[in-house]
Amino acid sequence: MTERSLDELGPVDYLVVEFPAGASNFTGEMAKELLALVDAGTIRVIDVLILTKNEDGTVEPMELSDVGELGELEAVEAQLAELLAEEDVVSLAAAMEPGSTAGVLIWENLW
């Protein structure tokens, strides 16, 4: 896969997965499937963001680089463009339930 700037992107998609309070149980299966798509040259991950909305409504955003142990995702983290801005976080958080956690993934389709 060659390095490309954000000005040269193909079709871009995003996915937001929200987990209710107490149910944010990341097992690593999603990461494994994501890496398989990257390794196959099907997608290029542009940004990953994890949002936690506290019971009082405050939101804590975390970039993938803020996560302690990335494991296999370390290779993906090094190539992220970190495209999401503060206003994107505000919009996403408004749709979340208090106490929930959401994962946001933005990717470029390379097919």
GIDA-V494067 format. One record per backbone hydrogen bond with DSSP energy under -1.0 kcal/mol. NH is the residue of the N-H (numbers start at 1). CO is the residue of the C=O. If there is no record, write none. Layout:
BEGIN
nh=NH co=CO
nh=NH co=CO
END
This chain:
BEGIN
nh=8 co=5
nh=13 co=107
nh=15 co=105
nh=17 co=103
nh=19 co=101
nh=23 co=20
nh=25 co=23
nh=32 co=28
nh=33 co=29
nh=34 co=30
nh=35 co=31
nh=36 co=32
nh=37 co=33
nh=38 co=34
nh=39 co=35
nh=40 co=36
nh=41 co=38
nh=42 co=37
nh=43 co=37
nh=44 co=108
nh=46 co=106
nh=47 co=106
nh=49 co=104
nh=50 co=62
nh=51 co=102
nh=52 co=60
nh=53 co=100
nh=54 co=58
nh=57 co=54
nh=60 co=52
nh=62 co=50
nh=66 co=63
nh=67 co=64
nh=73 co=70
nh=74 co=71
nh=77 co=73
nh=78 co=74
nh=79 co=76
nh=80 co=77
nh=81 co=46
nh=82 co=46
nh=89 co=85
nh=90 co=86
nh=91 co=87
nh=92 co=88
nh=93 co=89
nh=94 co=90
nh=96 co=93
nh=99 co=53
nh=100 co=97
nh=101 co=19
nh=102 co=51
nh=103 co=17
nh=104 co=49
nh=105 co=15
nh=106 co=47
nh=107 co=13
nh=108 co=44
nh=109 co=11
nh=110 co=42
END
